[in-house]
Amino acid sequence: MSSPSLLQEILDDVRTELWRRRSQVLAGLTYVLVGFGALYLMSSRGADSGQWYDTQERTTLAAVGIALLALGVLIGAVTLAVDREIRRGLMPGAGTGQLCSRGRVVAVMVIAAALVIVGATALASWG
């Protein structure tokens, strides 16, 4: 078996597995986006250190955080829609590819939406 065909087979297997678990992949992406968005938003609250490497304005950090959080909420909504379609098509007793806890995704989306509101309010008061 040649290397290109082996690599192609591996990539096909990865693509197939990602497609089969697409709601879980989207949920993971939601968690990552919300996590990084919260980090950016919280980092905007710190004072400027005055060091040469501290070049980002507070408003820029807050805006990036708000954008990542909003994108996390959007991807979370897509995740729930995809999971609903997967659950609708499953046979009774089959459990592959669906989310273990839809409530966890909803809770993360609610927290992210609250952080977007708080961040947007803070950003408006800084401007």
C-alpha positions in Angstrom: 0.0 0.0 0.0 1.5 3.3 -1.0 1.7 6.4 1.3 -0.8 8.6 -0.6 -3.5 5.9 -0.5 -2.8 5.2 3.2 -3.0 8.9 4.0 -6.2 9.2 1.9 -7.7 6.2 3.8 -6.8 7.8 7.2 -8.3 11.2 6.1 -11.5 9.4 4.9 -11.8 7.6 8.2 -11.4 10.9 10.1 -13.9 12.7 7.9 -16.4 9.9 8.4 -16.0 9.8 12.2 -16.3 13.6 12.4 -19.5 13.5 10.3 -20.9 10.7 12.5 -20.2 12.7 15.6 -21.0 16.1 14.2 -23.2 17.3 17.1 -20.4 16.4 19.5 -17.8 18.2 17.4 -20.0 21.3 17.2 -20.6 21.2 21.0 -16.9 21.1 21.5 -16.4 24.0 19.2 -19.1 25.9 21.2 -17.2 25.3 24.5 -13.9 26.4 23.0 -15.4 29.6 21.5 -17.1 30.5 24.7 -14.0 29.7 26.8 -11.7 31.9 24.6 -14.4 34.6 24.4 -14.7 34.7 28.2 -10.9 34.9 28.5 -10.7 37.8 26.1 -13.5 39.6 27.8 -12.0 39.1 31.3 -8.5 40.1 30.0 -10.0 43.4 28.9 -10.8 44.2 32.6 -7.1 44.3 33.6 -5.1 47.5 33.8 -2.5 48.2 31.1 0.8 47.0 32.4 2.8 49.6 30.4 5.1 47.0 29.1 6.2 47.0 25.4 4.4 43.7 24.8 1.1 45.0 26.2 -0.1 46.6 22.9 -3.8 45.7 22.8 -6.4 48.3 23.9 -9.0 47.2 26.4 -11.8 48.0 23.9 -10.2 45.7 21.3 -9.9 42.8 23.7 -13.5 43.3 24.8 -14.8 43.5 21.2 -12.9 40.2 20.3 -14.3 38.6 23.4 -17.9 39.7 22.6 -17.5 38.4 19.0 -16.2 35.0 20.2 -19.0 34.7 22.7 -21.7 35.6 20.2 -20.2 33.2 17.7 -20.3 30.5 20.5 -24.0 31.2 21.0 -24.6 30.9 17.3 -22.7 27.6 17.0 -24.5 26.4 20.1 -27.8 27.0 18.4 -26.6 25.1 15.3 -25.4 22.3 17.6 -28.9 21.9 19.2 -30.5 21.9 15.7 -28.1 19.3 14.4 -28.6 17.2 17.5 -32.4 17.4 17.1 -32.1 16.1 13.6 -29.8 13.3 14.6 -32.1 12.3 17.5 -35.1 12.3 15.1 -33.4 9.9 12.7 -32.2 7.4 15.3 -33.7 4.1 16.0 -34.9 3.4 19.6 -31.9 2.3 21.7 -29.3 3.6 19.3 -27.2 6.3 20.9 -24.3 7.1 18.7 -23.6 10.6 17.5 -26.0 12.4 19.8 -25.2 14.8 22.6 -25.0 13.3 26.1 -26.4 16.5 27.7 -28.3 19.1 25.7 -28.8 21.0 28.9 -25.0 21.6 29.2 -24.9 23.2 25.8 -27.9 25.4 26.7 -26.3 26.4 30.0 -23.1 27.4 28.2 -25.2 29.4 25.7 -27.1 31.2 28.5 -23.8 32.1 30.3 -22.3 33.3 27.0 -25.3 35.4 26.2 -25.1 37.0 29.7 -21.4 37.7 29.2 -22.2 39.3 25.8 -24.7 41.6 27.4 -22.3 42.5 30.3 -19.4 43.0 27.9 -21.4 45.2 25.5 -22.6 47.3 28.4 -19.0 47.7 29.6 -17.7 48.4 26.2 -20.4 51.1 25.7 -19.4 52.8 29.0 -15.7 52.8 28.0 -16.3 54.5 24.7 
